[in-house]
Amino acid sequence: MSSQMLPDIIQALKPYLKEHSSPGYDNHHIACGIIWDCAKKMSYLDFYRAWHTQTSNLSVESRRSP
């Protein structure tokens, strides 16, 4: 996974952190693990920006297009 994708991954997985009841509970733990791995590969400032940025699907898709 490239470092440029990390903010998009964090944004995509944030909604799963709100799920604490089954059946979404497994998704919560998986998302936590992936976000934690992303955070370890980013500076604090980059993670902060990724976490607090509200990104729409349209803007994410437009960043992926060449």
ABEGO torsion letter per residue (X at the ends): XBAAAAAAAAAAAAAAAABABOAAAAAAAAAAAAAAAAAAABBAAAAAAAAABBBBAAAAAAAABX
